[in-house]
């Protein structure tokens, strides 16, 4: 008798399917739409199907946020990112491309901030943000450098996803303005 492999659903990996469904709902409808029943319905499975994988909604969303931090780390690691300015710009562009996920990662009470995978993934992203030198940097501690870079990049990212940078553009091209703003912020 053939049995199903643990972690596999009839159409593939159920855990990955649930995470994809949560991501679709998050980007389409926002954090408020993220209910376990809505996610499982979108995935085409029973309302209780997520429990063995994630325990509850906070568990699922914490895994999704950890994936977001992994994606952010990857986005901040292009081969041409030689300066803190490049990493900061990648951080902001990630937020603009993934506003729902970015909001979940940083401004949501729906995740378990003590989840080990989430903590590890977020620390990896923060280390990447602090790893590269900025022009003329000297005499600062690693923690101060990281906090300053994160504050600059995060502030501009939040302003961008909230639509508050649009009035500063001449033609609505946010990325062009972001280049200019990031150049100014990271000089």
C-alpha positions in Angstrom: 0.0 0.0 0.0 1.3 3.4 -1.0 1.2 6.1 1.6 1.5 9.8 1.3 4.8 11.3 2.1 4.6 13.5 5.2 4.4 17.2 4.3 3.0 16.5 0.8 -0.5 17.3 -0.3 -2.2 15.8 -3.3 -1.1 18.7 -5.5 2.3 19.2 -4.0 3.8 20.6 -0.8 0.9 21.8 1.4 3.1 24.0 3.6 4.4 25.9 0.6 0.9 26.1 -0.9 -0.5 27.6 2.3 2.4 30.2 2.4 1.8 31.1 -1.3 -1.9 31.5 -0.5 -1.1 33.7 2.5 1.2 35.8 0.3 -1.4 36.3 -2.4 -4.0 37.4 0.1 -1.5 39.6 1.9 -0.5 41.5 -1.2 -4.0 41.6 -2.6 -6.1 42.4 0.5 -3.6 43.4 3.2 -2.9 42.1 6.7 -6.5 42.4 7.9 -7.5 39.8 5.4 -5.1 37.2 6.8 -7.3 34.8 8.6 -6.4 31.1 8.8 -9.8 30.1 7.3 -9.3 32.5 4.3 -5.8 31.2 3.7 -6.9 27.6 3.7 -9.9 28.3 1.6 -7.7 30.1 -1.0 -5.4 27.0 -0.9 -8.4 24.7 -1.5 -7.9 22.7 1.7 -9.9 22.3 4.9 -9.8 24.9 7.6 -7.8 22.7 9.9 -5.1 21.7 7.3 -2.6 24.3 8.4 -2.5 23.3 12.1 0.0 20.5 11.7 2.5 22.7 9.9 2.1 26.1 11.7 0.0 25.5 14.8 -1.9 28.7 14.3 -2.1 31.9 12.3 0.8 33.6 14.1 2.9 30.5 13.3 2.1 30.7 9.6 2.6 34.4 9.4 5.9 34.2 11.3 7.2 31.7 8.7 6.0 34.0 5.9 7.7 37.0 7.6 10.9 34.9 7.9 10.7 34.2 4.2 10.3 37.9 3.6 13.5 38.6 5.6 15.3 35.9 3.5 14.1 37.6 0.3 15.1 41.0 1.7 18.6 39.7 2.4 18.9 38.3 -1.1 17.6 41.6 -2.6 20.3 43.4 -0.6 23.0 41.1 -1.9 23.4 41.9 -5.6 26.9 41.6 -7.0 27.1 45.3 -7.7 26.1 46.3 -4.1 29.5 47.6 -3.0 28.4 50.4 -0.8 25.8 50.9 1.9 23.9 53.2 -0.5 23.3 50.3 -2.9 22.1 48.0 -0.1 19.8 50.8 1.2 18.3 51.3 -2.2 17.7 47.6 -2.6 16.0 47.6 0.8 13.7 50.4 -0.3 13.0 48.8 -3.7 12.1 45.5 -1.9 9.5 47.4 0.3 8.0 49.0 -2.8 7.8 45.7 -4.6 6.4 43.8 -1.6 4.4 46.4 0.5 2.2 43.8 2.2 5.0 41.5 3.1 7.2 44.4 4.3 4.4 45.7 6.5 3.9 42.2 7.9 7.7 41.9 8.6 8.0 45.2 10.5 4.6 46.6 11.5 2.4 43.7 12.5 1.3 42.3 15.8 0.2 39.2 13.9 3.6 37.5 14.0 5.5 35.9 16.8 8.7 38.0 17.1 10.4 35.4 19.2 10.1 32.6 16.6 13.6 31.2 16.2 13.5 31.1 12.4 12.1 34.7 12.2 14.8 36.0 14.6 17.5 34.3 12.6 16.3 35.5 9.2 15.8 39.1 10.5 19.2 39.2 12.1 20.8 38.0 8.8 19.0 40.9 6.9 20.1 43.5 9.5 23.7 42.3 9.3 23.7 42.7 5.6 22.4 46.2 5.9 25.3 47.1 8.2 28.0 45.1 6.5 29.2 47.5 3.8 31.0 50.8 4.2 29.5 54.1 3.4 31.6 56.9 2.0 33.8 58.6 4.6 32.6 56.4 7.5 34.9 56.3 10.5 34.7 56.4 14.3 31.3 54.8 14.7 30.4 51.6 16.4 28.9 48.7 14.5 25.6 49.1 16.3 25.4 52.8 15.6 26.3 52.3 12.0 23.6 49.6 11.6 21.0 51.7 13.4 21.7 54.8 11.3 21.6 52.8 8.0 18.5 51.0 8.9 16.8 54.2 10.0 17.6 55.9 6.8 16.5 53.0 4.5 13.5 52.0 6.6 12.2 55.6 6.9 12.4 56.1 3.1 10.9 52.6 2.5 7.9 53.4 4.8 7.4 56.8 3.2 7.5 55.1 -0.2 5.0 52.3 0.5 2.7 54.8 2.2 2.7 56.9 -0.9 4.3 59.9 0.8 7.2 60.2 -1.5 5.1 60.7 -4.6 4.6 64.4 -4.1 8.4 64.8 -4.2 8.7 63.5 -7.7 8.6 65.6 -10.8 7.0 62.9 -13.0 5.8 60.2 -10.6 8.9 58.1 -11.2 9.5 57.0 -7.6 12.6 54.9 -8.3 14.3 57.9 -9.9 13.5 60.0 -6.9 14.6 57.2 -4.6 18.0 57.1 -6.3 18.4 60.8 -5.5 17.0 60.5 -2.0 19.2 57.5 -1.2 22.3 59.3 -2.6 21.6 62.2 -0.2 20.8 59.9 2.8 23.8 57.7 2.4 26.5 60.3 1.6 
